[in-house]
Amino acid sequence: MNSCKIAVVGATGAVGQVFLDIADQRHFPIDEIRLCASERSVGKKIEFRSQEIEVELCTPAVLDEVDFAFISASGDVSREVAPLAANRGTVAIDDSSAFRMDADVPLVVPEVNAKDLNDHKGIVSIPNCSTTPLVMVLNPLMKKSSVNRVVVDTFQSVTGTGAAALAEMEHQSEAILNTRPVTSNEYPHQIAFNVMPHIEPFQKNGYTREEMKMLYETQKILHNSNILVSATCVRVPVAVSHSEAIHIEFEDMISPNEVREILENEPGIKIVDDPFSDVYPMPIDAAGMDDVLVGRIRKDISHPNGIAMWVVCDNLRKGAALNAIQIAEEMMKRDIVAEKNWRK
Ligand SMILES: NC(=O)c1ccc[n+]([C@@H]2O[C@H](COP(=O)([O-])OP(=O)(O)OC[C@H]3O[C@@H](n4cnc5c(N)ncnc54)[C@H](OP(=O)(O)O)[C@@H]3O)[C@@H](O)[C@H]2O)c1
């Protein structure tokens, strides 16, 4: 398949807007594009490749016309639209968590488990924007030694919540700097000039749903139910890019230099690691970049087989829109898009 027709569901949102930029930058071969959002945005015009395209509702008629529906709206919208698409022979590539753990739905980071796409049944999920950079570093290292345990603390930007959260952080910052009172709608507390160890609802075990996703999604993508992940997910007042302090406990000893050598040869990873010259990954550098940035690679002094590192990734690009486009590119290359290939 050399080119395709697509619908972008959530085209006015934080991920949707970045999706359109990336599709253009990568020359993603689109014959026809439909832009969908909620009723609030119907009729609004969005420019794509020098064309003004009118936003519309995502109807069955739209889904009938396209090869791919890229869904970046909400779990509820995905639960409605993705099966509707798949039943019409349209492949849904879904950014939400709605189908990630379904046995019939591949959860894919192309650099890690592209082969899982071969078994798709019309819906493909992309992982949580914190899981993606984690599995990208774990996967190549696990070829050297198996991993027993990972402790990861995340520092997640407000665009991880969506466009409205970024606007809220901007309004709060302005209010605080002008000594005006602050209001919070997107989060339970003020996010400007604050950090919040709370992303998604708390579970009975004391972890949040976001933290448990990092365990379950990692195990699914790596096809390894033995790997244990303990996460603490923290929202920070950063616009774009999630950072992660990752501590990996390997089965065998592995040196920081070996880790560096393995990761610098991996597609989609860039080593940024010269701490004595103040060089390490930072969100302001990762924002707008496709690569996952890795630095502060060092021996974890608390465990003989431990490695610690600091990883930063643009949550809207590799954490969402870029990963979705790469999945479509891979499916087109493998010629597994057409309905006859997956609906037997
Ligand atoms: N942000 C990230 O870093 C990230 C990373 C990975 C996955 N995701 C997932 O991607 C999805 C979108 O996230 P976001 O950050 O882009 O959110 P967002 O900025 O809040 O955008 C939401 C989008 O969904 C649209 N929408 C709302 N109701 C709709 C409906 N009934 N039908 C069609 N479209 C509808 C909105 O349209 P209107 O403008 O008309 O309201 C808007 O375009 C979420 O499922 C999120 O979990 C996000």
The ligand as a Gaussian input file, in Angstrom:
#p B3LYP/6-31G(d) Opt

LIG

0 1
 N       -1.524000      14.347000      25.437000
 C       -0.703000      13.327000      25.444000
 O        0.521000      13.445000      25.710000
 C       -1.222000      11.973000      25.112000
 C       -0.320000      10.930000      24.959000
 C       -0.796000       9.654000      24.668000
 C       -2.151000       9.473000      24.530000
 N       -3.012000      10.514000      24.688000
 C       -4.452000      10.278000      24.516000
 O       -4.863000      10.979000      23.339000
 C       -6.207000      11.402000      23.506000
 C       -6.313000      12.903000      23.223000
 O       -5.480000      13.617000      24.078000
 P       -5.203000      15.180000      23.900000
 O       -4.132000      15.449000      24.865000
 O       -5.017000      15.535000      22.476000
 O       -6.595000      15.805000      24.438000
 P       -7.237000      17.265000      24.134000
 O       -6.196000      18.276000      23.850000
 O       -8.161000      17.489000      25.259000
 O       -8.080000      17.036000      22.781000
 C       -9.247000      16.254000      22.754000
 C       -9.769000      16.180000      21.335000
 O      -10.879000      15.302000      21.291000
 C      -11.952000      15.942000      20.610000
 N      -13.246000      15.418000      21.011000
 C      -13.892000      15.597000      22.188000
 N      -15.102000      14.982000      22.138000
 C      -15.203000      14.427000      20.918000
 C      -16.205000      13.667000      20.262000
 N      -17.357000      13.338000      20.857000
 N      -15.978000      13.261000      18.979000
 C      -14.827000      13.561000      18.343000
 N      -13.841000      14.278000      18.916000
 C      -14.027000      14.705000      20.204000
 C      -11.774000      17.404000      20.965000
 O      -12.518000      18.217000      20.079000
 P      -13.032000      19.715000      20.487000
 O      -11.851000      20.612000      20.263000
 O      -14.123000      19.937000      19.525000
 O      -13.449000      19.639000      21.907000
 C      -10.256000      17.527000      20.779000
 O       -9.948000      17.598000      19.409000
 C       -6.628000      10.988000      24.910000
 O       -7.299000       9.739000      24.824000
 C       -5.314000      10.818000      25.630000
 O       -5.390000       9.909000      26.695000
 C       -2.575000      11.761000      24.958000

